Amino acid sequence: MSDKRLPIVKDTTGLSLFYRALWRLQFVGFFFFGPAELPPHRDPKEALKRGRAQRVLRAHEAAGTQAPDEVIATAKS
């Protein structure tokens, strides 16, 4: 398990406006009200980033397009 933080995936393929707004609210909520310091594999913000990347990856697979390398790396971590 790496101590490196995951990037927030910029690709929005398959993400509705409502999902993105709700995701951002959850992320900001965890940023201000979440735990102070956790390893990346236990951090809820990192789990949100990973879940978003997995959702984008599934949307690319369903559309038959190639996902960016950043999306694949984040989803598989």
Short mmCIF file of the C-alpha atoms (twelve columns), coordinates in Angstrom:
data_MODEL
# 
_entry.id   MODEL 
# 
loop_
_atom_site.group_PDB 
_atom_site.id 
_atom_site.type_symbol 
_atom_site.label_atom_id 
_atom_site.label_alt_id 
_atom_site.label_comp_id 
_atom_site.label_asym_id 
_atom_site.label_seq_id 
_atom_site.Cartn_x 
_atom_site.Cartn_y 
_atom_site.Cartn_z 
_atom_site.pdbx_PDB_model_num 
ATOM 1  C CA . MET A 1  0.000   0.000  0.000   1 
ATOM 2  C CA . SER A 2  1.398   3.316  -1.076  1 
ATOM 3  C CA . ASP A 3  1.393   6.478  1.010   1 
ATOM 4  C CA . LYS A 4  0.822   8.494  -2.153  1 
ATOM 5  C CA . ARG A 5  -2.531  10.273 -2.434  1 
ATOM 6  C CA . LEU A 6  -4.719  9.612  -5.471  1 
ATOM 7  C CA . PRO A 7  -5.557  12.392 -7.933  1 
ATOM 8  C CA . ILE A 8  -9.113  13.576 -8.478  1 
ATOM 9  C CA . VAL A 9  -10.024 12.312 -11.939 1 
ATOM 10 C CA . LYS A 10 -10.860 15.215 -14.254 1 
ATOM 11 C CA . ASP A 11 -12.620 13.013 -16.833 1 
ATOM 12 C CA . THR A 12 -16.406 13.245 -16.351 1 
ATOM 13 C CA . THR A 13 -17.477 10.538 -18.806 1 
ATOM 14 C CA . GLY A 14 -20.599 8.875  -17.421 1 
ATOM 15 C CA . LEU A 15 -20.958 11.256 -14.469 1 
ATOM 16 C CA . SER A 16 -24.144 13.265 -14.282 1 
ATOM 17 C CA . LEU A 17 -24.196 16.830 -13.018 1 
ATOM 18 C CA . PHE A 18 -26.102 15.670 -9.925  1 
ATOM 19 C CA . TYR A 19 -23.521 12.953 -9.180  1 
ATOM 20 C CA . ARG A 20 -20.636 15.406 -9.562  1 
ATOM 21 C CA . ALA A 21 -22.312 17.969 -7.264  1 
ATOM 22 C CA . LEU A 22 -23.128 15.342 -4.632  1 
ATOM 23 C CA . TRP A 23 -19.604 13.893 -4.901  1 
ATOM 24 C CA . ARG A 24 -18.070 17.333 -4.387  1 
ATOM 25 C CA . LEU A 25 -20.262 17.960 -1.326  1 
ATOM 26 C CA . GLN A 26 -19.205 14.632 0.179   1 
ATOM 27 C CA . PHE A 27 -15.547 15.335 -0.542  1 
ATOM 28 C CA . VAL A 28 -15.710 18.797 1.038   1 
ATOM 29 C CA . GLY A 29 -17.594 17.337 4.005   1 
ATOM 30 C CA . PHE A 30 -14.894 14.724 4.553   1 
ATOM 31 C CA . PHE A 31 -12.243 17.410 4.114   1 
ATOM 32 C CA . PHE A 32 -13.660 19.569 6.915   1 
ATOM 33 C CA . PHE A 33 -15.422 17.060 9.155   1 
ATOM 34 C CA . GLY A 34 -13.652 13.774 8.388   1 
ATOM 35 C CA . PRO A 35 -10.779 12.186 10.255  1 
ATOM 36 C CA . ALA A 36 -7.600  14.236 10.510  1 
ATOM 37 C CA . GLU A 37 -4.873  11.836 9.397   1 
ATOM 38 C CA . LEU A 38 -5.355  8.336  8.062   1 
ATOM 39 C CA . PRO A 39 -3.247  6.225  5.734   1 
ATOM 40 C CA . PRO A 40 -4.471  6.512  2.123   1 
ATOM 41 C CA . HIS A 41 -5.943  2.994  2.082   1 
ATOM 42 C CA . ARG A 42 -8.256  3.907  4.995   1 
ATOM 43 C CA . ASP A 43 -9.009  7.547  4.131   1 
ATOM 44 C CA . PRO A 44 -12.655 8.149  3.084   1 
ATOM 45 C CA . LYS A 45 -11.580 10.918 0.665   1 
ATOM 46 C CA . GLU A 46 -9.351  8.437  -1.145  1 
ATOM 47 C CA . ALA A 47 -12.235 5.941  -1.298  1 
ATOM 48 C CA . LEU A 48 -14.394 8.631  -2.936  1 
ATOM 49 C CA . LYS A 49 -11.676 9.326  -5.519  1 
ATOM 50 C CA . ARG A 50 -11.285 5.611  -6.251  1 
ATOM 51 C CA . GLY A 51 -15.045 5.118  -6.604  1 
ATOM 52 C CA . ARG A 52 -15.334 8.051  -9.000  1 
ATOM 53 C CA . ALA A 53 -12.498 6.681  -11.141 1 
ATOM 54 C CA . GLN A 54 -14.102 3.224  -11.211 1 
ATOM 55 C CA . ARG A 55 -17.391 4.740  -12.332 1 
ATOM 56 C CA . VAL A 56 -15.666 6.673  -15.140 1 
ATOM 57 C CA . LEU A 57 -13.781 3.522  -16.177 1 
ATOM 58 C CA . ARG A 58 -17.046 1.523  -16.382 1 
ATOM 59 C CA . ALA A 59 -18.602 4.299  -18.497 1 
ATOM 60 C CA . HIS A 60 -15.656 4.196  -20.897 1 
ATOM 61 C CA . GLU A 61 -15.891 0.407  -21.135 1 
ATOM 62 C CA . ALA A 62 -19.639 0.609  -21.835 1 
ATOM 63 C CA . ALA A 63 -19.059 3.221  -24.540 1 
ATOM 64 C CA . GLY A 64 -16.208 1.231  -26.053 1 
ATOM 65 C CA . THR A 65 -13.670 4.038  -25.634 1 
ATOM 66 C CA . GLN A 66 -10.215 4.046  -24.088 1 
ATOM 67 C CA . ALA A 67 -10.036 5.636  -20.646 1 
ATOM 68 C CA . PRO A 68 -7.086  7.934  -19.867 1 
ATOM 69 C CA . ASP A 69 -4.150  6.352  -18.024 1 
ATOM 70 C CA . GLU A 70 -4.876  8.464  -14.931 1 
ATOM 71 C CA . VAL A 71 -8.374  6.976  -14.674 1 
ATOM 72 C CA . ILE A 72 -7.127  3.405  -15.053 1 
ATOM 73 C CA . ALA A 73 -4.335  3.861  -12.492 1 
ATOM 74 C CA . THR A 74 -6.675  5.465  -9.944  1 
ATOM 75 C CA . ALA A 75 -9.431  2.881  -10.421 1 
ATOM 76 C CA . LYS A 76 -7.047  -0.066 -10.081 1 
ATOM 77 C CA . SER A 77 -5.307  1.215  -6.950  1 
# 
